[in-house]
Amino acid sequence: MFDKILLLVNSAENLPEFNELGVREVILLYVVEEDIVEYADFWCFVTPKELIEEVKKAAMKELVEVASKFKVKTKCIVTKGNVAIETLKVAEAEGVSAVFLSEGAPRILDVVHFLNLPIIVIKKKKDFRLDKILCAVDLKDSESLLRYAKLGRDVILLHVIEGEEREVERRLNEISKNLGKAEVIITKGKPCKEIIRVAKEKEVTLILIGYSGKLFGTANCVIKKSKIPILISK
């Protein structure tokens, strides 16, 4: 499912073992942000163009070092511009199936918003594993989530209730049967807070959430506040 992925390396930490995820090729991308030219004013002997070129060289050296840690095919790309737009351009040009970001990546919410691809946000001190997935389900748009939920060894379906509880429970049980292995949890409260609470209590290794409808704002909140890796389904 993730045979070719893009990894934004502007802040790469706690990188997963991509070969264990079935990844065959990793595109490593470093985006030199245009506002870096402002720093040239502090160095009278460096022009903005020269500064950008020096940063690009240093970035490529870093990418090559990161690439050496992987046991799969890699390609290193350094570009200049807006992080979100450049990530989108490279993702489309390379035909990747998913994008991995570190939680320290610049303009992370912009990248998530612009891309129409699955996005995995890696968290510090937490390995990216598919052992136990918490799937935050919006019953109006759950199909795209379920194909990723099937990757987990154990799956928890969570719905923060706003409507009739009986109908919600019936539909979640139907989804659970299709997965063949999912625990169902229905709770009340603020979606972001409840997702993070249940994820912590159940000791899940990955939070799976959509990015459409009401989950748009919830996903942004979870990205910022969760200490557990997140897969955003588009």
LINFENPE-V464709 format. One record per residue. N is the residue number from 0. RES is the residue in one letter. PHI is phi as a letter, one per 40 degrees, with the letter a starting at -180 (NA if undefined). NEAR is the number of other ideal C-beta (glycine too) atoms within 10 Angstrom. Layout:
n->{N & N}
res->{RES & RES}
phi->{PHI & PHI}
near->{NEAR & NEAR}
//
This chain:
n->{0 & 1 & 2 & 3 & 4 & 5 & 6 & 7 & 8 & 9 & 10 & 11 & 12 & 13 & 14 & 15 & 16 & 17 & 18 & 19 & 20 & 21 & 22 & 23 & 24 & 25 & 26 & 27 & 28 & 29 & 30 & 31 & 32 & 33 & 34 & 35 & 36 & 37 & 38 & 39 & 40 & 41 & 42 & 43 & 44 & 45 & 46 & 47 & 48 & 49 & 50 & 51 & 52 & 53 & 54 & 55 & 56 & 57 & 58 & 59 & 60 & 61 & 62 & 63 & 64 & 65 & 66 & 67 & 68 & 69 & 70 & 71 & 72 & 73 & 74 & 75 & 76 & 77 & 78 & 79 & 80 & 81 & 82 & 83 & 84 & 85 & 86 & 87 & 88 & 89 & 90 & 91 & 92 & 93 & 94 & 95 & 96 & 97 & 98 & 99 & 100 & 101 & 102 & 103 & 104 & 105 & 106 & 107 & 108 & 109 & 110 & 111 & 112 & 113 & 114 & 115 & 116 & 117 & 118 & 119 & 120 & 121 & 122 & 123 & 124 & 125 & 126 & 127 & 128 & 129 & 130 & 131 & 132 & 133 & 134 & 135 & 136 & 137 & 138 & 139 & 140 & 141 & 142 & 143 & 144 & 145 & 146 & 147 & 148 & 149 & 150 & 151 & 152 & 153 & 154 & 155 & 156 & 157 & 158 & 159 & 160 & 161 & 162 & 163 & 164 & 165 & 166 & 167 & 168 & 169 & 170 & 171 & 172 & 173 & 174 & 175 & 176 & 177 & 178 & 179 & 180 & 181 & 182 & 183 & 184 & 185 & 186 & 187 & 188 & 189 & 190 & 191 & 192 & 193 & 194 & 195 & 196 & 197 & 198 & 199 & 200 & 201 & 202 & 203 & 204 & 205 & 206 & 207 & 208 & 209 & 210 & 211 & 212 & 213 & 214 & 215 & 216 & 217 & 218 & 219 & 220 & 221 & 222 & 223 & 224 & 225 & 226 & 227 & 228 & 229 & 230 & 231 & 232 & 233}
res->{M & F & D & K & I & L & L & L & V & N & S & A & E & N & L & P & E & F & N & E & L & G & V & R & E & V & I & L & L & Y & V & V & E & E & D & I & V & E & Y & A & D & F & W & C & F & V & T & P & K & E & L & I & E & E & V & K & K & A & A & M & K & E & L & V & E & V & A & S & K & F & K & V & K & T & K & C & I & V & T & K & G & N & V & A & I & E & T & L & K & V & A & E & A & E & G & V & S & A & V & F & L & S & E & G & A & P & R & I & L & D & V & V & H & F & L & N & L & P & I & I & V & I & K & K & K & K & D & F & R & L & D & K & I & L & C & A & V & D & L & K & D & S & E & S & L & L & R & Y & A & K & L & G & R & D & V & I & L & L & H & V & I & E & G & E & E & R & E & V & E & R & R & L & N & E & I & S & K & N & L & G & K & A & E & V & I & I & T & K & G & K & P & C & K & E & I & I & R & V & A & K & E & K & E & V & T & L & I & L & I & G & Y & S & G & K & L & F & G & T & A & N & C & V & I & K & K & S & K & I & P & I & L & I & S & K}
phi->{NA & b & c & b & b & b & b & c & b & d & a & c & b & f & c & c & c & c & c & c & c & g & c & b & a & b & c & c & b & b & b & c & c & c & c & c & c & c & c & c & c & c & b & c & c & b & c & d & c & c & c & c & c & c & c & c & c & c & c & c & c & c & c & c & c & c & c & c & c & c & b & b & c & b & a & b & b & b & b & b & i & c & d & c & c & c & c & c & c & c & d & c & c & c & g & c & c & a & b & b & b & c & c & c & c & c & f & c & c & c & c & c & c & c & c & b & b & c & b & b & c & c & b & c & g & b & c & c & b & b & c & a & b & c & b & c & c & b & c & c & a & b & c & c & c & c & c & c & c & c & c & c & c & b & b & b & c & b & b & c & c & b & b & c & c & c & c & c & c & c & c & c & c & c & c & c & c & c & c & g & a & c & c & b & b & b & b & b & h & c & d & c & c & c & c & c & c & c & d & c & c & c & f & c & b & a & b & b & a & c & b & b & g & c & c & d & c & c & c & d & c & c & d & c & b & c & b & b & d & b & b & c & c & b}
near->{12 & 19 & 13 & 17 & 25 & 26 & 28 & 27 & 27 & 20 & 15 & 20 & 13 & 14 & 17 & 18 & 14 & 21 & 12 & 11 & 19 & 11 & 23 & 12 & 17 & 25 & 23 & 24 & 26 & 25 & 26 & 22 & 16 & 13 & 8 & 13 & 16 & 10 & 12 & 16 & 10 & 8 & 10 & 7 & 6 & 15 & 12 & 14 & 10 & 12 & 19 & 18 & 14 & 12 & 18 & 15 & 11 & 13 & 22 & 15 & 12 & 17 & 21 & 12 & 11 & 18 & 17 & 8 & 11 & 17 & 10 & 17 & 12 & 18 & 15 & 19 & 18 & 19 & 16 & 17 & 13 & 18 & 24 & 20 & 15 & 20 & 28 & 18 & 16 & 19 & 24 & 12 & 10 & 15 & 9 & 23 & 15 & 23 & 25 & 29 & 27 & 19 & 19 & 13 & 23 & 15 & 18 & 22 & 12 & 15 & 24 & 24 & 14 & 17 & 22 & 10 & 19 & 22 & 26 & 21 & 25 & 22 & 20 & 11 & 7 & 15 & 14 & 22 & 17 & 21 & 12 & 17 & 25 & 31 & 27 & 26 & 28 & 17 & 12 & 10 & 15 & 20 & 9 & 14 & 23 & 18 & 11 & 22 & 26 & 17 & 16 & 22 & 11 & 15 & 26 & 23 & 25 & 25 & 24 & 22 & 14 & 10 & 9 & 9 & 12 & 8 & 10 & 18 & 14 & 10 & 16 & 20 & 13 & 9 & 21 & 16 & 10 & 12 & 15 & 8 & 12 & 23 & 14 & 17 & 17 & 14 & 14 & 9 & 11 & 12 & 23 & 22 & 15 & 19 & 27 & 19 & 14 & 18 & 24 & 13 & 10 & 15 & 10 & 23 & 20 & 26 & 26 & 28 & 25 & 23 & 22 & 13 & 11 & 14 & 23 & 13 & 12 & 22 & 27 & 17 & 17 & 23 & 22 & 12 & 11 & 21 & 12 & 19 & 23 & 25 & 23 & 26 & 23 & 13}
//
